[in-house]
Each structure stands twice: as C-alpha cells, then as structure tokens.
C-alpha cells in the first residue's frame, strides 16, 4: 500500500485505529542527511512497558498512574520511496494482546496527531487534564459529584467553583473549574448547564454541596433527579 504523503498515511492509520478500537502512540522516526523524514512508525497505545525507574522514584509527589501498557506488538510503519515519491507500507501487524474498545467508548480514545499532541502539551503545562480524560472520568465516576466554591484564593478575588468526584482508588477527580463573578441562582444554573453539556449530558445521581440556597435551587432545576 502506498500514500502520496506522510500525512495521508497517518490519517489512514488513525482512521483504522479508531474503527478497530485502539489508541495510537508515535514510534521511532528516521531522517536522512538533509533532515527529511524517511521512516515513520505508529504503534498501539499499549505498546511496550513502563520503565522500571518510574516504579522507584524517591521524590514522587503524586500516586503513579495506572498501568496501561502491556507490550502490544500492533504497529504500522511506512518509508519514503524517493524514486516513486511515495510513502510505502513496509510493516503492518494487526494483532493485539488486549481487548479493543467497544464502539460506544471509541470517541474517548487518544490519538496523538500533531494537533492533539500540541493541545495536550499546552494543557498539561497548565495543569489541566485533556478533555477526553475528564469526560471519561465523569462517565465512570460521575454519579456522585461535589460542588463547592473557594474564596480569596486567586488574584481576582472571585469565587472559584470546582466540581469534584472520587474514583475507584479513592482519589479526588477534578472535573473542571468556573471562575464566577457572583453566587446567584442564575450564575449557578449557567455553570451547571455548561457542565452538563461538556459532559455529554451525563448527569450526576447525587450532588454534595454546602448550605448555599442559590446552589440548591440551581441543582434542583438543572439536575432534577439528583
């Protein structure tokens, strides 16, 4: 199989991976003396294993992430054929050693193309988790959510509303933030409605909050079954 450009080859494999139900990570690349790409490998997101050094960090500040890599050998490799001016597939392994994502869950898969990689790096440097991870967490652990506000903790001296939950490891999950100018019922309604839309209208079954009457009234209207 051949492609006119590397972008076309990558798009093909991204589409294939999404349809099959697995995420992708970028493998090694090779360049010629002129600095031009001549080889690119795309791997299953579960390729390889976590390096041992990450299990024994002495200055660890947070709990380690769950293991997600299991040595899967599925891969897609293309090389540039100068004479034909084409990118040719030279290796393709379709066998996975793990279960693939169900169709209903495939829109949560992570595919690191150039755009999403840059977006993820910017969000990570700002301490913000990518949107697809937040939405997946809400789907799995968003039945009970706590809404509360903090005061005078930012340079704007404005209330910061932060919906939180707890995952299966009893760790706190932060679903988002909203910097609000007041604590009226209308403002809380707007925040809760925006939260529901971002989370695909997956609404909580129970909501924990303080005694603020405006928040209570907003919850009753936006989350009527909570």
N, C-alpha and C positions, 0 to 999 in steps of 0.2 A: 504494500500500500504506500502511496506517495502523496505528498502535500506540497502546495505551492509555497507555503511559508511555515515558519515555526509556530506562529500564532494559530494558523489553521489546524496544525497537528495537535496543539494543546487544547484547543476548543473541542476537537473531536473527542479527545480522551476525557475531558471534563464532562461532556455530554454523556459519554458512555458510562463513566463512573456514577454520575447522578442517577442514570436509568437503572443501573445494577444495584445501587445502594451502598456505595463505599466512598470515603473521602480520599483526598489525594495530598501527598506531600512531594515537594520537589527533590529529586535526587541530584547526583553529580552532573556537572556540565563540563564540556571541553571546548577550548578556544584554540584557534591557530595563531601563528606568529603575529598576524595583523590584529589580533584581539577579537576576531569574529567568531561567533558561536558555530561549532561544527557538530556538537552532540548534546542532546538533552534527554534526561531520564525523568519520568514521572512515576512515582511509587504509590502503593496503597498507603493510606494514612496510618495503618498499623504495622508498617514495615519496621524491622529492626527491634531493638530492645532498649529500655532506658539504661544509660551507662551507670555502672556501679558507684561512681563517685557521687552521684546525686542521692544515694541512699545513706551516705555517711557524712553529710555536711555538718560541721561543728558550729557554724554561725547561722543555722537555719532560723528564720524569723516567722515562718508560717508552716502549716502542715503540708506535706508533699501532695502533689496532685495524684489522683487515682491513676493506676497503671492502665494505659490504653494501647500499648504496642505489644504485639505478640509474635513478631518475626514473620509476618506475612510476606510471601515472595511475589505477589502480583505486581507486574510492572509493565511499562510501556517506554521503549527507547527509540529515538529517531536520530539519524545522522544526515548531514548535508552532503549531497552529491553535487560537486561543483560542475561537472560536465553537463549533467541533466538540469542543473539549477532547481533541484527538488529536494525535499526532506523525505527520506525513506525510512519506513519502519523496519528496524533490524532485530528487535526483540519484543515479544508480547507474551506475557504469562497471565492467563485469565483465572488461575486457580487461587482461591483464598482459603486460609486456615481458620476462618472465623465466620460467624453469621453475618449476613448482609442486612442493611437497614430495611425495614418494612416501607412500603410505598408511602404510607401516611406520615412517616418520620423523615423522609429523604430531604425535605426542604431545610432540615437542620444541619445537614452535612457540611463539613468545612472543606472548601476547595481553594487552595492558595494560588489564585491567579495574581497577576501584578496589582490589579486594583484592590482586591480584598486584602492582599498582603500589606500594602501601604496603609490601608484603613485600619487594619488590625494593629499594626505597629504604632500608629498615632494614638489609638485608643489605649493601648497597653501602656505607653509612656505617660498617659494622663491618668492612669489608674482605673480605667473604665473597661469592663469586660465587653467583648463583641456582642452585638445584638442577638445573634442566633443562640449564643450560650445562655443569655438571660431568658430568652423565650423558652428554651428547652427546660431550664430550671423551673420556670413558672409552671410549665405543663406537668412536670413531675412532682414538684413540691409546693405548688401554689394554692393548695386547698385552704391553708391557714396563713394569713398574712397580717403582719402588724404594721399599722400606720402611726407614726409619731413625728413630732417636729422638734428641732433643736433651736436654741435661741442664742444670739450674740456669739456664734461660733465661726462667723465668716466676716470678711471685710465689708460686706454690705449691710450687716446688722439686720438681716431679714430672716424670717423663719425658713428652715430647710426641712422639707417633708421627704421622708425616706421610707418606702415600703420594703419590708424585710420578711424573710421566711427562714425555715430551718430545713436542711437537707437530711438524708438518711445517715449522715455521720454526726448529726447534732451540731453542725457548723452553720453559722449565720450566713444567709444569702441576701445580698442587697440587690433588689430588682430595679432600682433607679433612684433618681433624685428630682426634686422640684423645688426651686427657689421661688417662694411666693411673697407677694407684697402685703398680704393681709390674710386673716383666717376666717373669712366669711363662708357661709354655706355655698355661695356661688363659686368661690375660688376652689374650695374642696371638690365640688362637683366637677369642675373642669379638669382638675388633676386626676380624679378617679376615672373619668370618661376617657381621658388621654391614655391612662394606664391600661384600661380595658382594650382600647383599640390597638395599642402597641403589642399587647399580648394575645392578639387574635381573638378577643372576646372570651378568653378562658377566665371566668370569674371565680373568685375565692368562695369557699363554702362557709368560712368563718373569718371574721376580722377582729383583731385585737387592737384597741386604741385607748386613749385616755378619756377623761370625762368631758371633753370639749363637745358642747351641744351642737355646734355647727357641723363638726365632723360626723357626729352620729346621724344627723338629718341627711347629710350628703350620702352617707353609706346606705341608708335606708332607701334612697331613691335610685342610686346607681347600681348597688348590689342588693336588690330586694330579697334575694334568697339567702343572704348571709346572716 
